[in-house]
Amino acid sequence: MSQLSDVLGQFDAPQQVKAMGVYPYFRPIESDQDTVVTINGKRVLMFGSNSYLGLTNHPRLKEASIKAIEKYGTGCAGSRFLNGTLDIHIELEERLAKLVHKEAALVYATGFSVNSGVVPCITGREDYLIFDEFDHASIIEGKRLAFSKQLKYRHNDMDELERLLQKCDPDKLKLIVVDGVFSMEGDVAKLPEIVELSKKYNASIYVDEAHSLGVFGKTGAGICEHFGVSNDVDLIMGTFSKSLGTIGGFIAADENIINYLKHNSRTLIFSASITPASTGCVLAALDVMAEETWRKDALWANTARAKEGFLKAGFEIGHTETPIIPLYVRDNTKTFQITKMLMDDGVFVNPVVSPAVRSEDSLIRYSLMATHTFDQIDESIEKISRDARKLGIIQ
């Protein structure tokens, strides 16, 4: 073995969990991503998906993907900057800009590459990046690449955010980067307060709408639309891998900002374009989202049903305001154990343990789709409650 292999081979945390028989990752699914999936030939209720509107197997999205492949092929063989821009990319960007109430938008191959490519390139060495401690890993990765001064505030703590803004040079750029919905805890950014502070201290705002697009807002545009602050937010980011049924991401802003990003964002310039299939899929998903408004209503009805059930069962669910419901376990080992027990019982949930969160904040992440039925939700709550009582997580 090489020295590199020897050094990296010292990482044995997965092996330890496997030895306990509770390893919960890379579970191969043998069917489409729906409310029920097939794993090892067995029916499993899916409560670990981000497909909030239940569109991953919608016939119109499938048809649009197939038609895009038939017309444009399987890939673009280059970046948007050079040979990889299609007319449907432009069409999609125009649709997205209109959806989130911005002048222009720019589509990337993944949501991760939006944050990791936009965050580091729009502020300079003397400027400030200010971010919530619970921001998504893609934002954290982006700020690691930035040369700007970096300031972190406690989660949703507006007093600390203001103290940080007071410390900044008033003549330099100050960019507050925040998730609209926090993906593990399910709570919402205090955007109205952030907007108020941004105006007071002449700061700019970047909102990640990954888990709020399709879920919040009159038209499903997200948290900014929900709070009526789209015009006060400088950059709005979103992904296609949650509500919109495929993969990819975008950033939307005014023409000046988008023009700058087109010619400076390295993850756009040096990455191959989003595929024709995914582009066609998103265009169809936007149509379905606009026409089948029952989906968002059903999602929120399911959310209310599940929250009521878990609270009645005695679970601690934190401050969630969304279809993401954290069920706090507060013990890494028990989190792995209940995930395995639930899989054996036919319920798929996601474990969240350290270092993603502190060990005392470990949880199972339960997430809902518009297409879940009340019967499926009730069955899952009954099984989760039963296994949680066995482990002493609830009484």
Sine and cosine of phi, psi and omega as CSV:
sin_phi,cos_phi,sin_psi,cos_psi,sin_omega,cos_omega
0.00,0.00,0.49,-0.87,0.03,-1.00
-0.98,0.19,0.25,-0.97,0.06,-1.00
-0.86,0.50,-0.65,0.76,0.01,-1.00
-0.87,0.50,-0.72,0.69,0.00,-1.00
-0.90,0.44,-0.63,0.78,0.02,-1.00
-0.89,0.46,-0.70,0.72,-0.03,-1.00
-0.92,0.40,-0.75,0.66,-0.02,-1.00
-0.94,0.35,-0.42,0.91,0.04,-1.00
-0.92,0.39,-0.24,0.97,0.06,-1.00
-0.95,0.31,-0.26,0.96,0.08,-1.00
-0.98,0.22,0.95,-0.31,-0.08,-1.00
-0.78,-0.63,0.31,0.95,0.01,-1.00
-0.85,0.52,-0.69,0.72,0.03,-1.00
-0.88,0.47,-0.64,0.77,0.00,-1.00
-0.89,0.46,-0.59,0.80,0.01,-1.00
-0.91,0.42,-0.66,0.75,0.01,-1.00
-0.94,0.35,-0.60,0.80,0.05,-1.00
-0.89,0.46,-0.63,0.78,0.01,-1.00
-0.89,0.45,-0.47,0.88,0.05,-1.00
-0.98,0.18,-0.19,0.98,0.01,-1.00
0.98,0.20,0.35,0.94,-0.06,-1.00
-0.79,-0.61,0.38,0.92,0.00,-1.00
-0.90,0.44,0.84,-0.55,-0.17,-0.99
-0.94,-0.33,0.19,0.98,-0.16,-0.99
-0.95,-0.32,0.32,-0.95,0.04,-1.00
0.82,0.57,0.68,0.73,0.02,-1.00
-0.98,0.20,0.91,-0.42,-0.10,-1.00
-0.96,0.30,0.82,-0.58,0.03,-1.00
-0.99,-0.12,0.70,-0.72,-0.11,-0.99
-0.95,-0.30,0.27,0.96,-0.05,-1.00
-0.57,-0.82,-0.10,-1.00,0.05,-1.00
-0.96,0.29,0.27,-0.96,-0.02,-1.00
-0.99,0.11,1.00,-0.06,-0.07,-1.00
-0.75,-0.66,-0.12,-0.99,0.00,-1.00
-0.93,0.37,-0.39,0.92,0.14,-0.99
-0.80,-0.59,0.77,-0.64,0.03,-1.00
-0.86,-0.52,0.19,-0.98,0.04,-1.00
-0.93,-0.38,0.83,-0.56,0.06,-1.00
-0.76,-0.66,0.83,-0.55,-0.07,-1.00
0.80,0.60,0.62,0.78,0.03,-1.00
0.96,0.27,0.15,0.99,-0.11,-0.99
-0.92,-0.40,0.61,-0.79,0.06,-1.00
-0.95,0.31,0.80,-0.60,-0.02,-1.00
-0.73,-0.69,0.77,-0.64,0.09,-1.00
-0.95,0.32,0.79,-0.62,-0.06,-1.00
-1.00,-0.09,0.96,-0.29,0.13,-0.99
-0.83,-0.55,0.56,0.83,0.04,-1.00
-0.78,-0.63,0.33,0.94,-0.08,-1.00
-0.97,-0.22,0.46,-0.89,0.10,-0.99
-0.99,-0.14,0.22,0.98,-0.01,-1.00
-0.99,0.16,0.94,0.34,-0.19,-0.98
-0.86,0.51,-0.61,0.79,-0.01,-1.00
-1.00,-0.04,-0.02,1.00,0.04,-1.00
0.92,0.39,0.64,0.77,-0.12,-0.99
-0.98,-0.18,-0.03,1.00,-0.16,-0.99
-0.90,0.43,-0.37,0.93,0.04,-1.00
-0.85,-0.53,0.40,0.92,0.01,-1.00
-0.92,0.39,0.75,-0.66,-0.07,-1.00
-0.86,0.50,-0.54,0.84,-0.01,-1.00
-0.94,0.33,-0.56,0.83,0.05,-1.00
-0.94,0.34,-0.66,0.75,0.04,-1.00
-0.88,0.47,-0.72,0.70,-0.02,-1.00
-0.89,0.46,-0.67,0.74,0.00,-1.00
-0.91,0.42,-0.61,0.79,0.04,-1.00
-0.91,0.42,-0.70,0.72,-0.01,-1.00
-0.90,0.44,-0.69,0.72,0.01,-1.00
-0.90,0.44,-0.61,0.80,0.02,-1.00
-0.91,0.41,-0.65,0.76,0.05,-1.00
-0.90,0.43,-0.67,0.74,-0.01,-1.00
-0.88,0.47,-0.58,0.81,-0.03,-1.00
-1.00,0.07,-0.68,0.73,-0.18,-0.98
-0.94,-0.34,-0.14,0.99,-0.07,-1.00
1.00,0.03,-0.16,-0.99,-0.14,-0.99
-1.00,0.01,-0.29,0.96,-0.02,-1.00
-0.32,-0.95,0.11,-0.99,-0.06,-1.00
-0.98,-0.21,-0.18,0.98,0.08,-1.00
0.84,0.54,0.53,0.85,0.02,-1.00
0.13,-0.99,0.07,-1.00,-0.04,-1.00
-1.00,0.06,0.29,-0.96,0.09,-1.00
-0.85,0.53,-0.57,0.82,-0.08,-1.00
-0.89,0.45,-0.56,0.83,-0.09,-1.00
-0.94,-0.34,-0.99,-0.16,-0.12,-0.99
-0.99,-0.17,0.10,1.00,-0.19,-0.98
-0.97,-0.24,0.36,0.93,0.06,-1.00
-0.99,-0.14,0.83,-0.56,0.05,-1.00
-0.97,-0.25,0.34,-0.94,0.04,-1.00
-0.89,0.46,-0.51,0.86,0.01,-1.00
-0.96,0.28,-0.39,0.92,0.15,-0.99
-0.89,0.45,-0.71,0.71,0.01,-1.00
-0.90,0.43,-0.69,0.72,0.03,-1.00
-0.86,0.51,-0.69,0.72,-0.01,-1.00
-0.90,0.43,-0.67,0.74,0.01,-1.00
-0.88,0.47,-0.62,0.78,0.03,-1.00
-0.91,0.41,-0.65,0.76,0.02,-1.00
-0.90,0.43,-0.68,0.73,-0.04,-1.00
-0.93,0.38,-0.67,0.75,0.03,-1.00
-0.86,0.51,-0.69,0.72,0.01,-1.00
-0.90,0.43,-0.65,0.76,-0.02,-1.00
-0.86,0.51,-0.71,0.70,-0.09,-1.00
-0.99,-0.13,0.22,0.98,0.15,-0.99
0.92,0.40,0.70,0.71,0.04,-1.00
-0.80,-0.60,0.28,-0.96,-0.03,-1.00
-0.95,0.32,-0.58,0.82,-0.12,-0.99
-0.47,-0.88,0.29,-0.96,0.03,-1.00
-0.59,-0.81,0.30,-0.95,-0.02,-1.00
-0.66,-0.75,0.82,-0.57,-0.08,-1.00
-0.99,-0.11,0.72,-0.69,0.03,-1.00
-0.91,-0.40,0.20,-0.98,-0.05,-1.00
-0.95,0.30,-0.50,0.87,0.04,-1.00
-0.59,-0.81,0.33,-0.94,0.09,-1.00
-0.92,0.39,-0.62,0.79,0.01,-1.00
-0.86,0.51,-0.65,0.76,-0.03,-1.00
-0.96,0.30,-0.31,0.95,0.13,-0.99
-0.92,0.39,-0.85,0.52,-0.06,-1.00
-0.89,0.45,-0.68,0.74,-0.05,-1.00
-0.96,0.29,-0.26,0.97,0.00,-1.00
-0.96,-0.27,-0.38,0.92,-0.01,-1.00
-1.00,-0.04,-0.74,0.68,-0.08,-1.00
-0.80,0.60,-0.69,0.72,-0.08,-1.00
-0.98,0.18,-0.17,0.99,-0.17,-0.98
-0.94,-0.34,0.00,1.00,-0.11,-0.99
-0.95,-0.31,-0.04,1.00,0.12,-0.99
-0.79,-0.62,0.48,-0.88,-0.06,-1.00
-0.99,-0.14,-0.10,-1.00,-0.09,-1.00
-0.88,0.48,-0.55,0.84,-0.06,-1.00
-1.00,-0.08,0.02,1.00,-0.02,-1.00
-1.00,-0.07,-0.01,-1.00,-0.12,-0.99
-0.80,-0.61,0.72,-0.70,0.21,-0.98
-0.95,-0.31,0.82,-0.57,-0.05,-1.00
-0.84,-0.54,0.81,-0.59,-0.13,-0.99
-0.62,-0.78,0.45,-0.89,0.06,-1.00
-0.96,0.28,0.63,-0.78,-0.04,-1.00
-0.89,0.46,-0.34,0.94,-0.01,-1.00
-0.99,-0.17,0.22,0.98,0.05,-1.00
-0.85,0.53,0.44,-0.90,-0.05,-1.00
-0.89,0.46,0.45,-0.89,-0.03,-1.00
-0.84,0.55,-0.52,0.86,0.00,-1.00
-0.93,0.38,-0.55,0.84,0.09,-1.00
-0.94,0.35,-0.69,0.72,0.02,-1.00
-0.88,0.48,-0.66,0.75,0.03,-1.00
-0.90,0.44,-0.65,0.76,0.04,-1.00
-0.89,0.46,-0.69,0.73,-0.03,-1.00
-0.94,0.34,-0.45,0.89,0.08,-1.00
-0.89,0.45,-0.48,0.88,-0.02,-1.00
-1.00,0.07,-0.15,0.99,-0.08,-1.00
-1.00,0.08,0.51,-0.86,0.08,-1.00
-1.00,-0.07,-0.05,1.00,-0.06,-1.00
-0.95,0.32,0.28,-0.96,0.12,-0.99
-0.95,0.31,0.71,-0.71,-0.16,-0.99
-0.87,-0.49,0.78,-0.62,-0.04,-1.00
-0.79,-0.62,0.72,-0.69,-0.05,-1.00
-0.88,-0.47,0.73,-0.68,0.06,-1.00
-0.92,-0.40,0.46,-0.89,0.04,-1.00
-0.85,0.52,0.51,-0.86,-0.13,-0.99
-0.79,0.61,0.87,-0.49,0.06,-1.00
0.83,0.55,0.42,0.91,0.00,-1.00
-1.00,-0.07,0.99,-0.15,-0.08,-1.00
-0.95,0.30,-0.47,0.88,0.06,-1.00
-0.91,0.41,-0.68,0.73,0.02,-1.00
-0.94,0.35,-0.62,0.79,0.07,-1.00
-0.84,0.54,-0.68,0.73,0.01,-1.00
-0.91,0.41,-0.64,0.77,0.03,-1.00
-0.88,0.48,-0.63,0.78,0.03,-1.00
-0.92,0.39,-0.67,0.75,0.02,-1.00
-0.89,0.46,-0.58,0.82,0.02,-1.00
-0.91,0.42,-0.46,0.89,-0.02,-1.00
-0.98,0.19,-0.30,0.95,-0.10,-0.99
-0.97,0.22,0.53,-0.85,0.13,-0.99
-0.89,0.45,0.86,-0.51,-0.08,-1.00
-0.90,0.45,-0.31,0.95,-0.04,-1.00
-1.00,-0.02,-0.09,1.00,-0.03,-1.00
-0.98,-0.19,0.37,-0.93,0.06,-1.00
-0.91,0.41,0.65,-0.76,0.05,-1.00
-0.76,-0.66,0.90,-0.44,-0.04,-1.00
-0.90,-0.43,0.89,-0.45,0.08,-1.00
-1.00,-0.02,0.86,-0.51,-0.03,-1.00
-0.92,-0.39,0.83,-0.55,-0.14,-0.99
-0.53,-0.85,0.57,-0.82,0.16,-0.99
-0.95,0.31,0.64,-0.77,0.12,-0.99
-0.95,0.32,-0.75,0.66,0.14,-0.99
-0.87,-0.49,0.76,-0.65,-0.01,-1.00
-0.99,0.11,0.82,-0.57,-0.31,-0.95
-0.94,0.33,-0.39,0.92,0.01,-1.00
-0.99,-0.12,-0.67,0.74,-0.10,-1.00
-1.00,0.06,-0.40,0.92,0.03,-1.00
0.97,0.23,0.14,0.99,0.04,-1.00
-1.00,-0.03,0.08,-1.00,-0.19,-0.98
-0.89,-0.46,0.61,-0.79,0.08,-1.00
-0.89,0.45,0.54,-0.84,0.03,-1.00
-1.00,0.09,0.93,0.37,-0.14,-0.99
-0.89,0.46,-0.68,0.74,0.02,-1.00
-0.84,0.55,-0.65,0.76,0.03,-1.00
-0.93,0.36,-0.62,0.78,0.03,-1.00
-0.89,0.45,-0.67,0.74,0.03,-1.00
-0.88,0.48,-0.69,0.72,0.01,-1.00
-0.86,0.51,-0.70,0.72,0.02,-1.00
-0.92,0.38,-0.60,0.80,-0.01,-1.00
-0.89,0.45,-0.60,0.80,0.03,-1.00
-0.95,0.32,-0.61,0.79,-0.03,-1.00
-0.92,0.40,-0.59,0.81,-0.10,-1.00
-0.91,-0.41,0.24,0.97,0.06,-1.00
0.83,0.56,0.76,0.65,0.04,-1.00
-0.96,-0.27,0.31,-0.95,0.08,-1.00
-0.96,-0.29,0.32,-0.95,-0.08,-1.00
-0.77,-0.63,0.67,-0.74,0.06,-1.00
-0.82,-0.57,0.87,-0.49,-0.03,-1.00
-0.90,-0.43,0.79,-0.61,0.09,-1.00
-1.00,0.01,0.92,-0.38,-0.05,-1.00
-0.99,-0.15,0.36,0.93,-0.11,-0.99
-0.78,0.62,-0.73,0.68,-0.09,-1.00
-0.99,-0.17,0.13,0.99,0.04,-1.00
-0.90,-0.44,-0.30,0.95,0.06,-1.00
-0.90,0.44,0.79,-0.61,-0.04,-1.00
1.00,0.07,-0.24,0.97,-0.09,-1.00
-0.96,-0.29,-0.68,0.74,-0.04,-1.00
-0.92,-0.38,0.35,-0.94,0.08,-1.00
1.00,-0.06,0.48,-0.88,-0.03,-1.00
-0.84,0.54,-0.66,0.75,-0.01,-1.00
-0.97,-0.23,0.11,0.99,-0.04,-1.00
1.00,0.09,0.25,0.97,-0.06,-1.00
-0.97,0.26,-0.27,0.96,0.09,-1.00
0.86,-0.51,-0.21,-0.98,-0.09,-1.00
-0.90,0.44,-0.62,0.78,0.00,-1.00
-0.87,0.49,-0.69,0.72,0.06,-1.00
-0.92,0.39,-0.65,0.76,0.00,-1.00
-0.83,0.56,-0.69,0.73,-0.02,-1.00
-1.00,0.01,-0.09,1.00,-0.01,-1.00
0.94,0.35,0.54,0.84,-0.07,-1.00
-0.87,-0.49,0.32,0.95,-0.05,-1.00
-0.83,0.56,-0.63,0.77,-0.02,-1.00
-0.95,0.31,-0.32,0.95,-0.02,-1.00
-1.00,-0.04,-0.18,0.98,0.00,-1.00
-0.98,-0.17,0.77,-0.63,-0.10,-0.99
-0.97,0.22,-0.66,0.75,-0.02,-1.00
-0.76,-0.65,0.74,-0.67,0.06,-1.00
-0.86,-0.50,0.85,-0.53,-0.02,-1.00
-0.95,-0.32,0.54,-0.84,0.07,-1.00
-0.51,-0.86,0.27,-0.96,0.03,-1.00
-0.85,-0.53,0.29,-0.96,0.06,-1.00
-0.97,-0.23,-0.09,1.00,-0.16,-0.99
-1.00,0.02,0.04,1.00,0.06,-1.00
-0.94,-0.34,-0.99,-0.10,-0.09,-1.00
-0.93,0.37,-0.41,0.91,-0.16,-0.99
-0.99,-0.13,0.09,1.00,0.31,-0.95
0.99,0.14,0.14,0.99,-0.01,-1.00
-0.55,-0.84,-0.66,-0.75,0.00,-1.00
-0.67,-0.74,0.52,-0.86,-0.03,-1.00
0.68,-0.73,0.03,-1.00,0.01,-1.00
-0.32,-0.95,0.12,-0.99,-0.01,-1.00
-0.47,-0.88,0.33,-0.94,0.18,-0.98
-0.81,-0.59,0.66,-0.75,0.01,-1.00
-0.79,-0.61,0.61,-0.79,-0.05,-1.00
-0.23,-0.97,-0.27,-0.96,0.09,-1.00
-0.99,0.17,0.15,-0.99,-0.10,-1.00
-0.87,0.50,-0.62,0.79,-0.02,-1.00
-0.88,0.47,-0.71,0.70,-0.03,-1.00
-0.93,0.38,-0.70,0.71,-0.02,-1.00
-0.91,0.42,-0.64,0.77,0.05,-1.00
-0.86,0.50,-0.68,0.74,0.03,-1.00
-0.89,0.46,-0.72,0.70,-0.03,-1.00
-0.90,0.43,-0.61,0.79,0.02,-1.00
-0.83,0.56,-0.50,0.86,-0.12,-0.99
-0.92,-0.38,0.10,1.00,-0.03,-1.00
-0.68,-0.74,-0.30,0.95,-0.04,-1.00
-0.98,0.18,0.93,-0.36,-0.16,-0.99
-0.92,0.39,-0.53,0.85,0.01,-1.00
-0.96,0.29,-0.25,0.97,0.15,-0.99
-1.00,0.04,-0.75,0.66,-0.12,-0.99
-0.93,0.36,-0.55,0.84,-0.12,-0.99
-0.92,-0.39,0.35,0.94,0.11,-0.99
-0.85,-0.53,0.54,-0.84,0.08,-1.00
-0.91,0.42,0.45,-0.90,-0.06,-1.00
-0.92,0.38,0.38,-0.92,0.19,-0.98
-0.84,0.54,0.61,-0.79,-0.12,-0.99
-0.93,0.36,0.41,-0.91,0.10,-0.99
-0.84,0.55,-0.64,0.77,-0.03,-1.00
-0.88,0.48,-0.73,0.69,-0.01,-1.00
-0.92,0.40,-0.60,0.80,0.01,-1.00
-0.90,0.43,-0.74,0.68,0.05,-1.00
-0.88,0.48,-0.61,0.79,0.01,-1.00
-0.88,0.47,-0.71,0.71,-0.03,-1.00
-0.92,0.40,-0.64,0.77,0.05,-1.00
-0.85,0.53,-0.68,0.74,0.04,-1.00
-0.93,0.37,-0.62,0.78,-0.01,-1.00
-0.89,0.46,-0.63,0.78,0.03,-1.00
-0.89,0.45,-0.62,0.79,0.06,-1.00
-0.90,0.43,-0.73,0.68,-0.02,-1.00
-0.89,0.46,-0.68,0.73,0.00,-1.00
-0.86,0.51,-0.64,0.77,-0.02,-1.00
-0.95,0.30,-0.55,0.83,-0.10,-0.99
-1.00,-0.01,-0.64,0.77,-0.07,-1.00
-0.99,-0.14,0.92,0.40,-0.08,-1.00
-0.92,0.39,-0.25,0.97,0.05,-1.00
-0.87,0.49,-0.43,0.90,-0.06,-1.00
-0.89,0.45,-0.72,0.69,0.00,-1.00
-0.91,0.41,-0.64,0.77,0.04,-1.00
-0.89,0.46,-0.67,0.74,0.01,-1.00
-0.91,0.41,-0.61,0.79,0.03,-1.00
-0.86,0.51,-0.70,0.71,-0.02,-1.00
-0.95,0.31,-0.55,0.84,0.09,-1.00
-0.90,0.43,-0.66,0.75,0.05,-1.00
-0.90,0.44,-0.64,0.77,0.01,-1.00
-0.88,0.48,-0.72,0.70,0.02,-1.00
-0.88,0.47,-0.67,0.75,0.01,-1.00
-0.87,0.49,-0.73,0.68,-0.05,-1.00
-0.93,0.37,-0.70,0.71,0.00,-1.00
-0.87,0.49,-0.70,0.71,0.01,-1.00
-0.87,0.49,-0.67,0.74,-0.01,-1.00
-0.91,0.41,-0.68,0.74,-0.02,-1.00
-0.94,0.33,-0.62,0.78,0.04,-1.00
-0.91,0.41,-0.65,0.76,0.03,-1.00
-0.90,0.44,-0.55,0.83,0.01,-1.00
-0.97,0.23,-0.23,0.97,0.05,-1.00
0.98,-0.19,0.24,0.97,0.01,-1.00
-0.98,0.21,0.50,-0.87,0.16,-0.99
-1.00,-0.05,0.87,-0.50,-0.08,-1.00
-0.87,-0.49,0.21,0.98,0.09,-1.00
0.91,0.41,-0.60,-0.80,-0.10,-1.00
-0.95,-0.33,0.44,0.90,-0.05,-1.00
-0.85,0.52,0.64,-0.77,0.07,-1.00
-0.79,-0.61,0.36,0.93,-0.23,-0.97
-0.64,-0.77,0.03,-1.00,0.10,-1.00
-0.94,0.33,0.02,1.00,0.14,-0.99
-1.00,-0.07,0.90,-0.44,-0.04,-1.00
-0.89,-0.45,0.94,-0.35,0.07,-1.00
-0.99,0.15,0.79,-0.62,0.08,-1.00
-0.96,-0.28,0.98,-0.20,-0.15,-0.99
-0.95,0.32,0.78,-0.63,0.05,-1.00
-0.96,-0.28,-0.63,0.77,0.06,-1.00
0.89,0.45,0.57,0.82,0.06,-1.00
-0.30,-0.96,0.86,-0.51,-0.06,-1.00
-0.85,0.53,-0.75,0.66,-0.09,-1.00
-0.89,0.45,-0.71,0.71,0.02,-1.00
-0.91,0.42,-0.52,0.85,0.04,-1.00
-0.90,0.44,-0.70,0.71,0.07,-1.00
-0.90,0.44,-0.66,0.76,-0.05,-1.00
-0.90,0.44,-0.72,0.69,-0.05,-1.00
-0.94,0.33,-0.53,0.85,0.07,-1.00
-0.87,0.49,-0.69,0.73,0.02,-1.00
-0.92,0.38,-0.68,0.73,0.02,-1.00
-0.87,0.50,-0.66,0.75,-0.01,-1.00
-0.93,0.36,-0.61,0.79,0.06,-1.00
-0.88,0.48,-0.66,0.75,0.05,-1.00
-0.89,0.46,-0.50,0.87,0.01,-1.00
-1.00,0.01,0.03,1.00,0.07,-1.00
1.00,0.06,0.50,0.86,0.06,-1.00
-0.76,-0.65,0.84,-0.55,-0.01,-1.00
-0.99,-0.13,0.88,-0.48,0.14,-0.99
-0.73,-0.69,0.23,-0.97,-0.04,-1.00
-0.95,-0.31,0.78,-0.63,0.08,-1.00
-0.99,0.15,0.64,-0.77,0.07,-1.00
-0.82,-0.58,0.94,-0.34,-0.10,-1.00
-0.79,-0.61,0.10,-0.99,0.06,-1.00
-0.91,0.42,0.56,-0.83,0.15,0.99
-1.00,0.03,0.06,1.00,0.04,-1.00
-0.87,0.49,-0.62,0.79,0.15,-0.99
-0.71,-0.71,0.21,-0.98,0.11,-0.99
-0.90,0.43,0.53,-0.85,-0.03,-1.00
-0.81,0.58,-0.63,0.78,-0.01,-1.00
-0.96,0.29,-0.12,0.99,0.05,-1.00
-0.94,-0.35,0.21,0.98,-0.04,-1.00
-0.88,0.48,0.49,-0.87,-0.13,-0.99
-0.40,-0.92,0.24,-0.97,0.27,-0.96
-0.96,-0.27,0.71,-0.70,-0.06,-1.00
-0.99,-0.12,0.89,-0.45,-0.03,-1.00
-0.94,-0.34,0.83,-0.55,-0.05,-1.00
-0.75,-0.66,0.52,-0.85,-0.16,-0.99
-0.94,-0.35,0.43,-0.90,0.14,-0.99
-0.88,-0.47,0.39,-0.92,0.06,-1.00
-0.88,0.47,-0.45,0.89,-0.12,-0.99
-1.00,-0.03,-0.02,1.00,0.15,-0.99
-0.90,0.44,0.56,-0.83,0.12,-0.99
-0.99,-0.12,0.36,-0.93,0.07,-1.00
-0.86,0.51,-0.60,0.80,0.02,-1.00
-0.88,0.48,-0.66,0.75,0.02,-1.00
-0.91,0.42,-0.66,0.75,0.02,-1.00
-0.89,0.45,-0.72,0.69,-0.01,-1.00
-0.89,0.45,-0.65,0.76,0.04,-1.00
-0.88,0.47,-0.68,0.73,-0.03,-1.00
-0.92,0.40,-0.66,0.75,0.00,-1.00
-0.90,0.44,-0.66,0.75,0.02,-1.00
-0.87,0.49,-0.70,0.71,-0.04,-1.00
-0.95,0.31,-0.66,0.75,0.02,-1.00
-0.90,0.44,-0.67,0.75,0.00,-1.00
-0.90,0.44,-0.68,0.73,-0.01,-1.00
-0.88,0.48,-0.72,0.69,-0.01,-1.00
-0.94,0.33,-0.58,0.82,0.03,-1.00
-0.91,0.41,-0.59,0.81,0.05,-1.00
-0.92,0.40,-0.61,0.79,0.02,-1.00
-0.87,0.49,-0.56,0.83,-0.04,-1.00
-1.00,-0.07,-0.02,1.00,0.00,-1.00
0.97,0.24,0.32,0.95,0.02,-1.00
-0.96,0.28,-0.63,0.78,0.14,-0.99
-0.79,-0.61,0.28,-0.96,-0.01,-1.00
-1.00,-0.04,0.00,0.00,0.00,0.00
